[in-house]
């Protein structure tokens, strides 16, 4: 059931960022050479790729955390969760850098990039933390930071 709920949460986040936030961006930004459709295509590809990586990482955590061996070695499990979380942050930053390079000549404002980074963050490390915080397997549920 955790897998389905996680997918549903990811879909809701994508609707918010891929449709609502994309609508907002398309109305507020002005581009120098690129069309709004091309901009939205790049933006949606980035948030989708980041979201899929976070979804797969979360699924991996659910599978990993439900194994008997994991329950016997919680220090290793904590390191695994931390590595997965840091990977999510790196993925969001790399996706932002790719978009910065792609939109370099477009004259986007810092606020626009911050909003894009917020969307990437929602799809990556925030999504991963939230899903693992709420739905981690019993053996590892208290390894997620802020869960006590």
Backbone as CSV, one residue per row, in Angstrom:
resi,resn,N_x,N_y,N_z,CA_x,CA_y,CA_z,C_x,C_y,C_z
1,UNK,0.808,-1.185,0.000,0.000,0.000,0.000,0.865,1.269,0.000
2,UNK,2.033,1.178,0.685,2.941,2.331,0.715,3.355,2.762,-0.691
3,UNK,3.551,1.786,-1.560,3.984,2.084,-2.919,2.920,2.875,-3.675
4,UNK,1.679,2.487,-3.526,0.583,3.188,-4.212,0.380,4.593,-3.659
5,UNK,0.417,4.712,-2.340,0.250,6.034,-1.727,1.392,6.950,-2.143
6,UNK,2.599,6.411,-2.182,3.758,7.196,-2.602,3.599,7.675,-4.041
7,UNK,3.136,6.786,-4.912,2.898,7.178,-6.303,1.842,8.276,-6.370
8,UNK,0.788,8.149,-5.574,-0.279,9.151,-5.564,0.234,10.502,-5.064
9,UNK,1.063,10.476,-4.035,1.653,11.726,-3.541,2.519,12.366,-4.621
10,UNK,3.311,11.552,-5.304,4.131,12.066,-6.398,3.294,12.663,-7.515
11,UNK,2.168,12.027,-7.825,1.279,12.550,-8.867,0.668,13.884,-8.450
12,UNK,0.274,14.003,-7.199,-0.297,15.269,-6.712,0.752,16.377,-6.755
13,UNK,1.972,16.058,-6.328,3.049,17.049,-6.379,3.311,17.453,-7.827
14,UNK,3.261,16.484,-8.751,3.494,16.819,-10.156,2.383,17.717,-10.685
15,UNK,1.150,17.463,-10.304,0.037,18.324,-10.741,0.259,19.750,-10.247
16,UNK,0.676,19.873,-8.991,0.908,21.210,-8.438,2.055,21.910,-9.158
17,UNK,3.159,21.203,-9.370,4.325,21.849,-9.978,4.289,21.837,-11.499
18,UNK,3.774,20.765,-12.081,3.796,20.629,-13.536,2.678,21.372,-14.239
19,UNK,1.601,21.622,-13.523,0.483,22.338,-14.130,0.283,23.714,-13.508
20,UNK,0.053,23.760,-12.200,-0.247,25.037,-11.546,0.957,25.966,-11.557
21,UNK,2.111,25.477,-11.079,3.305,26.323,-11.054,3.790,26.639,-12.467
22,UNK,3.653,25.686,-13.372,4.042,25.933,-14.765,3.164,27.018,-15.379
23,UNK,1.884,27.000,-15.061,0.968,28.050,-15.520,1.421,29.414,-15.014
24,UNK,1.748,29.462,-13.725,2.213,30.716,-13.130,3.485,31.192,-13.826
25,UNK,4.441,30.289,-14.008,5.691,30.665,-14.656,5.462,31.155,-16.081
26,UNK,4.577,30.479,-16.800,4.345,30.869,-18.196,3.719,32.255,-18.310
27,UNK,3.037,32.694,-17.253,2.416,34.018,-17.283,3.335,35.115,-16.758
28,UNK,4.326,34.760,-15.955,5.141,35.794,-15.314,6.527,35.979,-15.919
29,UNK,7.050,34.976,-16.598,8.400,35.139,-17.142,8.344,35.729,-18.543
30,UNK,9.417,36.391,-18.904,9.553,36.826,-20.293,10.861,36.256,-20.804
31,UNK,10.783,35.630,-21.948,11.933,34.943,-22.524,12.481,35.736,-23.695
32,UNK,13.797,35.678,-23.866,14.447,36.426,-24.942,14.295,35.730,-26.295
33,UNK,14.571,34.428,-26.354,14.563,33.740,-27.648,13.678,32.497,-27.656
34,UNK,13.513,31.869,-26.539,12.781,30.601,-26.447,11.276,30.854,-26.356
35,UNK,10.509,29.936,-26.898,9.055,30.043,-26.757,8.641,29.508,-25.386
36,UNK,7.494,29.934,-24.933,6.969,29.454,-23.645,6.783,27.940,-23.682
37,UNK,6.345,27.413,-24.814,6.136,25.971,-24.936,7.446,25.204,-24.753
38,UNK,8.527,25.710,-25.346,9.835,25.066,-25.181,10.322,25.171,-23.742
39,UNK,10.114,26.337,-23.144,10.483,26.518,-21.741,9.739,25.516,-20.862
40,UNK,8.433,25.409,-21.051,7.634,24.490,-20.243,8.021,23.033,-20.488
41,UNK,8.395,22.713,-21.716,8.851,21.358,-22.015,10.103,21.025,-21.204
42,UNK,11.104,21.908,-21.239,12.333,21.697,-20.465,12.022,21.598,-18.977
43,UNK,11.193,22.500,-18.490,10.825,22.521,-17.071,10.130,21.223,-16.665
44,UNK,9.176,20.776,-17.458,8.433,19.555,-17.123,9.304,18.301,-17.245
45,UNK,10.202,18.278,-18.202,11.132,17.155,-18.310,11.995,17.092,-17.045
46,UNK,12.479,18.243,-16.587,13.340,18.277,-15.397,12.593,17.806,-14.157
47,UNK,11.381,18.325,-13.917,10.678,17.914,-12.696,10.224,16.461,-12.777
48,UNK,9.928,15.988,-13.976,9.538,14.584,-14.122,10.727,13.666,-13.863
49,UNK,11.878,13.993,-14.424,13.070,13.169,-14.210,13.446,13.139,-12.729
50,UNK,13.437,14.295,-12.092,13.763,14.368,-10.671,12.726,13.589,-9.856
51,UNK,11.461,13.715,-10.217,10.399,12.996,-9.516,10.510,11.492,-9.646
52,UNK,10.869,11.013,-10.824,11.032,9.567,-11.030,12.201,9.039,-10.201
53,UNK,13.293,9.787,-10.162,14.439,9.363,-9.354,14.056,9.310,-7.876
54,UNK,13.334,10.301,-7.399,12.902,10.308,-5.994,11.926,9.168,-5.716
55,UNK,11.038,8.900,-6.651,10.078,7.801,-6.480,10.809,6.466,-6.395
56,UNK,11.760,6.249,-7.282,12.533,5.004,-7.255,13.365,4.885,-5.983
57,UNK,13.927,5.993,-5.525,14.694,5.973,-4.272,13.792,5.645,-3.084
58,UNK,12.603,6.197,-3.079,11.657,5.921,-2.001,11.227,4.466,-2.031
59,UNK,10.952,3.951,-3.218,10.611,2.519,-3.345,11.765,1.639,-2.869
60,UNK,12.987,2.028,-3.217,14.149,1.273,-2.759,14.198,1.264,-1.223
61,UNK,13.962,2.421,-0.609,13.978,2.508,0.849,12.908,1.604,1.471
62,UNK,11.719,1.610,0.889,10.649,0.749,1.412,11.064,-0.721,1.331
63,UNK,11.629,-1.111,0.212,12.062,-2.503,0.026,13.228,-2.837,0.965
64,UNK,14.208,-1.959,0.994,15.382,-2.158,1.844,14.989,-2.224,3.321
65,UNK,14.117,-1.336,3.750,13.727,-1.266,5.147,12.879,-2.425,5.618
66,UNK,12.287,-3.142,4.700,11.428,-4.261,5.089,12.184,-5.587,5.192
67,UNK,13.469,-5.582,4.878,14.268,-6.817,4.952,14.704,-7.085,6.392
68,UNK,14.785,-8.363,6.743,15.216,-8.758,8.090,16.653,-8.325,8.370
69,UNK,17.525,-8.408,7.365,18.917,-8.024,7.545,19.038,-6.550,7.920
70,UNK,18.156,-5.729,7.373,18.193,-4.298,7.664,17.873,-4.044,9.131
71,UNK,16.903,-4.760,9.665,16.521,-4.594,11.070,17.651,-4.971,12.011
72,UNK,18.535,-5.841,11.559,19.666,-6.271,12.389,20.836,-5.287,12.349
73,UNK,20.847,-4.403,11.367,21.961,-3.467,11.226,21.405,-2.061,10.975
74,UNK,20.888,-1.446,12.016,20.245,-0.139,11.873,21.231,0.987,11.585
75,UNK,22.487,0.833,12.002,23.485,1.864,11.669,23.686,1.949,10.161
76,UNK,23.767,0.797,9.531,23.897,0.759,8.072,22.648,1.316,7.404
77,UNK,21.498,1.006,7.953,20.243,1.516,7.396,20.179,3.037,7.497
78,UNK,20.636,3.591,8.605,20.654,5.046,8.782,21.573,5.693,7.749
79,UNK,22.737,5.084,7.519,23.656,5.605,6.495,23.012,5.533,5.110
80,UNK,22.306,4.435,4.839,21.641,4.279,3.541,20.593,5.360,3.351
81,UNK,19.794,5.626,4.376,18.775,6.676,4.269,19.446,8.025,4.014
82,UNK,20.527,8.306,4.740,21.226,9.576,4.584,21.796,9.722,3.176
83,UNK,22.384,8.656,2.659,22.927,8.697,1.295,21.807,8.954,0.288
84,UNK,20.699,8.259,0.443,19.566,8.464,-0.469,19.057,9.901,-0.399
85,UNK,18.996,10.462,0.795,18.534,11.837,0.957,19.501,12.824,0.301
86,UNK,20.796,12.634,0.530,21.801,13.523,-0.068,21.772,13.404,-1.593
87,UNK,21.572,12.200,-2.096,21.460,12.015,-3.549,20.285,12.828,-4.089
88,UNK,19.193,12.885,-3.347,18.033,13.672,-3.792,18.378,15.157,-3.878
89,UNK,19.120,15.647,-2.914,19.540,17.055,-2.945,20.439,17.304,-4.149
90,UNK,21.381,16.400,-4.379,22.292,16.545,-5.521,21.521,16.511,-6.834
91,UNK,20.567,15.621,-6.947,19.757,15.522,-8.170,19.014,16.832,-8.415
92,UNK,18.439,17.421,-7.376,17.714,18.691,-7.536,18.660,19.809,-7.978
93,UNK,19.842,19.870,-7.384,20.808,20.914,-7.744,21.310,20.719,-9.172
94,UNK,21.614,19.486,-9.547,22.089,19.219,-10.910,20.993,19.561,-11.931
95,UNK,19.764,19.204,-11.633,18.661,19.546,-12.549,18.523,21.060,-12.690
96,UNK,18.672,21.778,-11.582,18.621,23.241,-11.655,19.759,23.778,-12.512
97,UNK,20.969,23.239,-12.326,22.101,23.698,-13.123,21.884,23.436,-14.611
98,UNK,21.301,22.290,-14.941,20.988,21.991,-16.341,20.008,23.027,-16.884
99,UNK,18.996,23.358,-16.095,18.024,24.356,-16.545,18.649,25.745,-16.632
100,UNK,19.540,26.081,-15.724,20.231,27.381,-15.799,21.012,27.471,-17.092
101,UNK,21.731,26.418,-17.440,22.486,26.414,-18.693,21.544,26.490,-19.892
102,UNK,20.452,25.738,-19.850,19.500,25.744,-20.963,18.837,27.106,-21.142
103,UNK,18.626,27.827,-20.039,17.929,29.116,-20.088,18.878,30.302,-19.944
104,UNK,20.165,30.071,-20.137,21.167,31.104,-19.906,20.895,32.385,-20.691
105,UNK,20.488,32.257,-21.921,20.278,33.437,-22.766,18.881,34.023,-22.644
106,UNK,18.065,33.472,-21.765,16.658,33.888,-21.688,16.405,35.039,-20.729
107,UNK,17.331,35.346,-19.869,17.178,36.474,-18.962,16.210,36.232,-17.814
108,UNK,16.139,35.005,-17.346,15.284,34.728,-16.197,15.855,35.384,-14.946
109,UNK,14.983,35.751,-14.049,15.381,36.393,-12.802,15.744,35.348,-11.752
110,UNK,16.455,35.780,-10.738,16.830,34.885,-9.638,15.567,34.294,-9.003
111,UNK,14.535,35.091,-8.855,13.274,34.611,-8.279,12.657,33.487,-9.092
112,UNK,12.800,33.566,-10.414,12.292,32.497,-11.275,13.056,31.199,-11.022
113,UNK,14.377,31.311,-10.906,15.190,30.127,-10.628,14.895,29.569,-9.234
114,UNK,14.643,30.446,-8.280,14.285,29.977,-6.944,12.959,29.218,-6.959
115,UNK,12.013,29.694,-7.736,10.734,29.004,-7.860,10.907,27.650,-8.543
116,UNK,11.748,27.601,-9.549,12.044,26.326,-10.215,12.739,25.381,-9.249
117,UNK,13.676,25.906,-8.449,14.352,25.056,-7.464,13.373,24.553,-6.404
118,UNK,12.408,25.372,-6.041,11.375,24.922,-5.109,10.616,23.736,-5.696
119,UNK,10.257,23.827,-6.966,9.557,22.717,-7.622,10.436,21.465,-7.657
120,UNK,11.703,21.630,-7.991,12.627,20.488,-8.014,12.806,19.904,-6.610
121,UNK,12.855,20.758,-5.608,12.985,20.305,-4.226,11.758,19.530,-3.785
122,UNK,10.588,20.014,-4.162,9.352,19.304,-3.813,9.336,17.907,-4.407
123,UNK,9.904,17.753,-5.583,9.920,16.455,-6.253,11.043,15.550,-5.769
124,UNK,12.042,16.100,-5.125,13.192,15.275,-4.763,13.277,15.062,-3.261
125,UNK,14.090,15.828,-2.587,14.367,15.519,-1.184,13.185,15.774,-0.250
126,UNK,12.331,16.738,-0.545,11.143,16.944,0.299,10.176,15.773,0.137
127,UNK,9.959,15.353,-1.096,9.102,14.200,-1.366,9.662,12.945,-0.689
128,UNK,10.962,12.708,-0.859,11.598,11.531,-0.258,11.459,11.550,1.262
129,UNK,11.781,12.684,1.877,11.688,12.768,3.329,10.248,12.553,3.796
130,UNK,9.294,13.215,3.166,7.898,13.106,3.583,7.390,11.672,3.485
131,UNK,7.645,11.029,2.371,7.154,9.655,2.189,7.837,8.686,3.138
132,UNK,9.140,8.856,3.357,9.816,7.954,4.290,9.440,8.279,5.731
133,UNK,9.160,9.523,6.022,8.717,9.916,7.361,7.367,9.293,7.689
134,UNK,6.470,9.319,6.726,5.110,8.837,6.979,4.934,7.339,6.789
135,UNK,5.722,6.724,5.902,5.404,5.352,5.505,6.573,4.373,5.541
136,UNK,7.628,4.675,6.254,8.751,3.727,6.327,8.321,2.422,6.980
137,UNK,8.949,1.327,6.586,8.668,0.042,7.239,8.955,0.122,8.740
138,UNK,8.309,-0.714,9.487,8.375,-0.687,10.945,9.798,-0.715,11.486
139,UNK,10.648,-1.553,10.927,12.010,-1.707,11.451,12.843,-0.432,11.334
140,UNK,12.535,0.406,10.357,13.370,1.587,10.106,12.609,2.903,10.245
141,UNK,11.403,2.860,10.730,10.591,4.084,10.728,11.139,5.184,11.628
142,UNK,11.918,4.833,12.652,12.466,5.852,13.542,13.848,6.331,13.111
143,UNK,14.327,5.873,11.974,15.614,6.332,11.461,15.483,7.629,10.676
144,UNK,14.292,7.946,10.238,14.053,9.162,9.463,14.164,10.367,10.407
145,UNK,14.966,11.369,10.070,15.111,12.527,10.936,13.764,13.196,11.263
146,UNK,13.676,13.665,12.495,12.505,14.333,13.079,11.402,13.364,13.474
147,UNK,11.623,12.078,13.295,10.655,11.075,13.724,11.158,10.493,15.034
148,UNK,10.349,10.604,16.059,10.796,10.044,17.339,9.708,9.275,18.032
